[in-house]
């Protein structure tokens, strides 16, 4: 399994969630 790939996906989801949430 490519941990790097999983980390990239999680990073994108995290950034997207942060963008959806008004700071």
mmCIF entry with sequence, helices, sheets and N, C-alpha, C, O atoms, coordinates in Angstrom:
data_MODEL
# 
_entry.id   MODEL 
# 
_entity.id                         1 
_entity.type                       polymer 
_entity.pdbx_number_of_molecules   1 
# 
_entity_poly.entity_id                      1 
_entity_poly.type                           'polypeptide(L)' 
_entity_poly.nstd_linkage                   no 
_entity_poly.nstd_monomer                   no 
_entity_poly.pdbx_seq_one_letter_code       
;(UNK)(UNK)(UNK)(UNK)(UNK)(UNK)(UNK)(UNK)(UNK)(UNK)(UNK)(UNK)(UNK)(UNK)(UNK)(UNK)
(UNK)(UNK)(UNK)(UNK)(UNK)(UNK)(UNK)
;
_entity_poly.pdbx_seq_one_letter_code_can   XXXXXXXXXXXXXXXXXXXXXXX 
_entity_poly.pdbx_strand_id                 A 
# 
loop_
_entity_poly_seq.entity_id 
_entity_poly_seq.num 
_entity_poly_seq.mon_id 
_entity_poly_seq.hetero 
1 1  UNK n 
1 2  UNK n 
1 3  UNK n 
1 4  UNK n 
1 5  UNK n 
1 6  UNK n 
1 7  UNK n 
1 8  UNK n 
1 9  UNK n 
1 10 UNK n 
1 11 UNK n 
1 12 UNK n 
1 13 UNK n 
1 14 UNK n 
1 15 UNK n 
1 16 UNK n 
1 17 UNK n 
1 18 UNK n 
1 19 UNK n 
1 20 UNK n 
1 21 UNK n 
1 22 UNK n 
1 23 UNK n 
# 
_struct_asym.id          A 
_struct_asym.entity_id   1 
# 
_struct_conf.conf_type_id            HELX_P 
_struct_conf.id                      HELX_P1 
_struct_conf.pdbx_PDB_helix_id       AA1 
_struct_conf.beg_label_comp_id       UNK 
_struct_conf.beg_label_asym_id       A 
_struct_conf.beg_label_seq_id        3 
_struct_conf.pdbx_beg_PDB_ins_code   ? 
_struct_conf.end_label_comp_id       UNK 
_struct_conf.end_label_asym_id       A 
_struct_conf.end_label_seq_id        20 
_struct_conf.pdbx_end_PDB_ins_code   ? 
_struct_conf.beg_auth_comp_id        UNK 
_struct_conf.beg_auth_asym_id        A 
_struct_conf.beg_auth_seq_id         3 
_struct_conf.end_auth_comp_id        UNK 
_struct_conf.end_auth_asym_id        A 
_struct_conf.end_auth_seq_id         20 
_struct_conf.pdbx_PDB_helix_class    1 
_struct_conf.details                 ? 
_struct_conf.pdbx_PDB_helix_length   18 
# 
_struct_conf_type.id          HELX_P 
_struct_conf_type.criteria    ? 
_struct_conf_type.reference   ? 
# 
loop_
_atom_site.group_PDB 
_atom_site.id 
_atom_site.type_symbol 
_atom_site.label_atom_id 
_atom_site.label_alt_id 
_atom_site.label_comp_id 
_atom_site.label_asym_id 
_atom_site.label_entity_id 
_atom_site.label_seq_id 
_atom_site.pdbx_PDB_ins_code 
_atom_site.Cartn_x 
_atom_site.Cartn_y 
_atom_site.Cartn_z 
_atom_site.occupancy 
_atom_site.B_iso_or_equiv 
_atom_site.pdbx_formal_charge 
_atom_site.auth_seq_id 
_atom_site.auth_comp_id 
_atom_site.auth_asym_id 
_atom_site.auth_atom_id 
_atom_site.pdbx_PDB_model_num 
ATOM 1  N N  . UNK A 1 1  ? 0.845   -1.208 0.000  1.00 0.00 ? 1  UNK A N  1 
ATOM 2  C CA . UNK A 1 1  ? 0.000   0.000  0.000  1.00 0.00 ? 1  UNK A CA 1 
ATOM 3  C C  . UNK A 1 1  ? 0.879   1.256  0.000  1.00 0.00 ? 1  UNK A C  1 
ATOM 4  O O  . UNK A 1 1  ? 1.908   1.310  0.673  1.00 0.00 ? 1  UNK A O  1 
ATOM 5  N N  . UNK A 1 2  ? 0.459   2.244  -0.754 1.00 0.00 ? 2  UNK A N  1 
ATOM 6  C CA . UNK A 1 2  ? 1.235   3.493  -0.803 1.00 0.00 ? 2  UNK A CA 1 
ATOM 7  C C  . UNK A 1 2  ? 0.698   4.469  0.241  1.00 0.00 ? 2  UNK A C  1 
ATOM 8  O O  . UNK A 1 2  ? -0.329  5.116  0.041  1.00 0.00 ? 2  UNK A O  1 
ATOM 9  N N  . UNK A 1 3  ? 1.414   4.558  1.351  1.00 0.00 ? 3  UNK A N  1 
ATOM 10 C CA . UNK A 1 3  ? 0.975   5.464  2.418  1.00 0.00 ? 3  UNK A CA 1 
ATOM 11 C C  . UNK A 1 3  ? 0.966   6.903  1.915  1.00 0.00 ? 3  UNK A C  1 
ATOM 12 O O  . UNK A 1 3  ? 0.138   7.717  2.326  1.00 0.00 ? 3  UNK A O  1 
ATOM 13 N N  . UNK A 1 4  ? 1.910   7.201  1.013  1.00 0.00 ? 4  UNK A N  1 
ATOM 14 C CA . UNK A 1 4  ? 2.015   8.562  0.478  1.00 0.00 ? 4  UNK A CA 1 
ATOM 15 C C  . UNK A 1 4  ? 0.721   8.937  -0.245 1.00 0.00 ? 4  UNK A C  1 
ATOM 16 O O  . UNK A 1 4  ? 0.224   10.055 -0.113 1.00 0.00 ? 4  UNK A O  1 
ATOM 17 N N  . UNK A 1 5  ? 0.184   7.981  -1.014 1.00 0.00 ? 5  UNK A N  1 
ATOM 18 C CA . UNK A 1 5  ? -1.044  8.251  -1.760 1.00 0.00 ? 5  UNK A CA 1 
ATOM 19 C C  . UNK A 1 5  ? -2.200  8.501  -0.797 1.00 0.00 ? 5  UNK A C  1 
ATOM 20 O O  . UNK A 1 5  ? -2.982  9.434  -0.978 1.00 0.00 ? 5  UNK A O  1 
ATOM 21 N N  . UNK A 1 6  ? -2.299  7.657  0.229  1.00 0.00 ? 6  UNK A N  1 
ATOM 22 C CA . UNK A 1 6  ? -3.370  7.804  1.215  1.00 0.00 ? 6  UNK A CA 1 
ATOM 23 C C  . UNK A 1 6  ? -3.259  9.159  1.897  1.00 0.00 ? 6  UNK A C  1 
ATOM 24 O O  . UNK A 1 6  ? -4.259  9.841  2.119  1.00 0.00 ? 6  UNK A O  1 
ATOM 25 N N  . UNK A 1 7  ? -2.023  9.542  2.228  1.00 0.00 ? 7  UNK A N  1 
ATOM 26 C CA . UNK A 1 7  ? -1.815  10.817 2.910  1.00 0.00 ? 7  UNK A CA 1 
ATOM 27 C C  . UNK A 1 7  ? -2.245  11.974 2.007  1.00 0.00 ? 7  UNK A C  1 
ATOM 28 O O  . UNK A 1 7  ? -2.820  12.957 2.476  1.00 0.00 ? 7  UNK A O  1 
ATOM 29 N N  . UNK A 1 8  ? -1.963  11.849 0.713  1.00 0.00 ? 8  UNK A N  1 
ATOM 30 C CA . UNK A 1 8  ? -2.333  12.897 -0.240 1.00 0.00 ? 8  UNK A CA 1 
ATOM 31 C C  . UNK A 1 8  ? -3.854  13.042 -0.283 1.00 0.00 ? 8  UNK A C  1 
ATOM 32 O O  . UNK A 1 8  ? -4.381  14.154 -0.295 1.00 0.00 ? 8  UNK A O  1 
ATOM 33 N N  . UNK A 1 9  ? -4.548  11.908 -0.307 1.00 0.00 ? 9  UNK A N  1 
ATOM 34 C CA . UNK A 1 9  ? -6.012  11.937 -0.354 1.00 0.00 ? 9  UNK A CA 1 
ATOM 35 C C  . UNK A 1 9  ? -6.568  12.582 0.907  1.00 0.00 ? 9  UNK A C  1 
ATOM 36 O O  . UNK A 1 9  ? -7.455  13.434 0.842  1.00 0.00 ? 9  UNK A O  1 
ATOM 37 N N  . UNK A 1 10 ? -6.040  12.168 2.058  1.00 0.00 ? 10 UNK A N  1 
ATOM 38 C CA . UNK A 1 10 ? -6.513  12.721 3.331  1.00 0.00 ? 10 UNK A CA 1 
ATOM 39 C C  . UNK A 1 10 ? -6.260  14.221 3.366  1.00 0.00 ? 10 UNK A C  1 
ATOM 40 O O  . UNK A 1 10 ? -7.089  14.991 3.849  1.00 0.00 ? 10 UNK A O  1 
ATOM 41 N N  . UNK A 1 11 ? -5.092  14.629 2.843  1.00 0.00 ? 11 UNK A N  1 
ATOM 42 C CA . UNK A 1 11 ? -4.744  16.052 2.841  1.00 0.00 ? 11 UNK A CA 1 
ATOM 43 C C  . UNK A 1 11 ? -5.765  16.834 2.018  1.00 0.00 ? 11 UNK A C  1 
ATOM 44 O O  . UNK A 1 11 ? -6.219  17.902 2.430  1.00 0.00 ? 11 UNK A O  1 
ATOM 45 N N  . UNK A 1 12 ? -6.125  16.292 0.846  1.00 0.00 ? 12 UNK A N  1 
ATOM 46 C CA . UNK A 1 12 ? -7.098  16.975 -0.024 1.00 0.00 ? 12 UNK A CA 1 
ATOM 47 C C  . UNK A 1 12 ? -8.448  17.079 0.673  1.00 0.00 ? 12 UNK A C  1 
ATOM 48 O O  . UNK A 1 12 ? -9.089  18.130 0.639  1.00 0.00 ? 12 UNK A O  1 
ATOM 49 N N  . UNK A 1 13 ? -8.880  15.994 1.302  1.00 0.00 ? 13 UNK A N  1 
ATOM 50 C CA . UNK A 1 13 ? -10.176 15.996 1.995  1.00 0.00 ? 13 UNK A CA 1 
ATOM 51 C C  . UNK A 1 13 ? -10.162 17.014 3.124  1.00 0.00 ? 13 UNK A C  1 
ATOM 52 O O  . UNK A 1 13 ? -11.135 17.736 3.339  1.00 0.00 ? 13 UNK A O  1 
ATOM 53 N N  . UNK A 1 14 ? -9.025  17.062 3.857  1.00 0.00 ? 14 UNK A N  1 
ATOM 54 C CA . UNK A 1 14 ? -8.911  17.983 4.983  1.00 0.00 ? 14 UNK A CA 1 
ATOM 55 C C  . UNK A 1 14 ? -8.982  19.427 4.498  1.00 0.00 ? 14 UNK A C  1 
ATOM 56 O O  . UNK A 1 14 ? -9.693  20.255 5.069  1.00 0.00 ? 14 UNK A O  1 
ATOM 57 N N  . UNK A 1 15 ? -8.232  19.715 3.434  1.00 0.00 ? 15 UNK A N  1 
ATOM 58 C CA . UNK A 1 15 ? -8.217  21.075 2.881  1.00 0.00 ? 15 UNK A CA 1 
ATOM 59 C C  . UNK A 1 15 ? -9.610  21.441 2.371  1.00 0.00 ? 15 UNK A C  1 
ATOM 60 O O  . UNK A 1 15 ? -10.082 22.560 2.574  1.00 0.00 ? 15 UNK A O  1 
ATOM 61 N N  . UNK A 1 16 ? -10.262 20.486 1.708  1.00 0.00 ? 16 UNK A N  1 
ATOM 62 C CA . UNK A 1 16 ? -11.598 20.740 1.175  1.00 0.00 ? 16 UNK A CA 1 
ATOM 63 C C  . UNK A 1 16 ? -12.582 21.011 2.312  1.00 0.00 ? 16 UNK A C  1 
ATOM 64 O O  . UNK A 1 16 ? -13.404 21.923 2.222  1.00 0.00 ? 16 UNK A O  1 
ATOM 65 N N  . UNK A 1 17 ? -12.496 20.221 3.379  1.00 0.00 ? 17 UNK A N  1 
ATOM 66 C CA . UNK A 1 17 ? -13.385 20.397 4.530  1.00 0.00 ? 17 UNK A CA 1 
ATOM 67 C C  . UNK A 1 17 ? -13.149 21.772 5.144  1.00 0.00 ? 17 UNK A C  1 
ATOM 68 O O  . UNK A 1 17 ? -14.096 22.454 5.538  1.00 0.00 ? 17 UNK A O  1 
ATOM 69 N N  . UNK A 1 18 ? -11.884 22.175 5.223  1.00 0.00 ? 18 UNK A N  1 
ATOM 70 C CA . UNK A 1 18 ? -11.563 23.471 5.816  1.00 0.00 ? 18 UNK A CA 1 
ATOM 71 C C  . UNK A 1 18 ? -12.086 24.593 4.938  1.00 0.00 ? 18 UNK A C  1 
ATOM 72 O O  . UNK A 1 18 ? -12.497 25.639 5.439  1.00 0.00 ? 18 UNK A O  1 
ATOM 73 N N  . UNK A 1 19 ? -12.071 24.377 3.619  1.00 0.00 ? 19 UNK A N  1 
ATOM 74 C CA . UNK A 1 19 ? -12.546 25.409 2.701  1.00 0.00 ? 19 UNK A CA 1 
ATOM 75 C C  . UNK A 1 19 ? -14.068 25.532 2.799  1.00 0.00 ? 19 UNK A C  1 
ATOM 76 O O  . UNK A 1 19 ? -14.620 26.630 2.721  1.00 0.00 ? 19 UNK A O  1 
ATOM 77 N N  . UNK A 1 20 ? -14.737 24.384 2.970  1.00 0.00 ? 20 UNK A N  1 
ATOM 78 C CA . UNK A 1 20 ? -16.193 24.401 3.067  1.00 0.00 ? 20 UNK A CA 1 
ATOM 79 C C  . UNK A 1 20 ? -16.630 25.075 4.362  1.00 0.00 ? 20 UNK A C  1 
ATOM 80 O O  . UNK A 1 20 ? -17.672 25.729 4.417  1.00 0.00 ? 20 UNK A O  1 
ATOM 81 N N  . UNK A 1 21 ? -15.818 24.905 5.400  1.00 0.00 ? 21 UNK A N  1 
ATOM 82 C CA . UNK A 1 21 ? -16.168 25.504 6.695  1.00 0.00 ? 21 UNK A CA 1 
ATOM 83 C C  . UNK A 1 21 ? -15.687 26.944 6.769  1.00 0.00 ? 21 UNK A C  1 
ATOM 84 O O  . UNK A 1 21 ? -14.491 27.199 6.632  1.00 0.00 ? 21 UNK A O  1 
ATOM 85 N N  . UNK A 1 22 ? -16.591 27.885 6.982  1.00 0.00 ? 22 UNK A N  1 
ATOM 86 C CA . UNK A 1 22 ? -16.205 29.296 7.077  1.00 0.00 ? 22 UNK A CA 1 
ATOM 87 C C  . UNK A 1 22 ? -15.327 29.551 8.291  1.00 0.00 ? 22 UNK A C  1 
ATOM 88 O O  . UNK A 1 22 ? -15.741 29.292 9.421  1.00 0.00 ? 22 UNK A O  1 
ATOM 89 N N  . UNK A 1 23 ? -14.134 30.051 8.071  1.00 0.00 ? 23 UNK A N  1 
ATOM 90 C CA . UNK A 1 23 ? -13.212 30.299 9.186  1.00 0.00 ? 23 UNK A CA 1 
ATOM 91 C C  . UNK A 1 23 ? -13.621 31.576 9.903  1.00 0.00 ? 23 UNK A C  1 
ATOM 92 O O  . UNK A 1 23 ? -12.977 31.971 10.875 1.00 0.00 ? 23 UNK A O  1 
# 
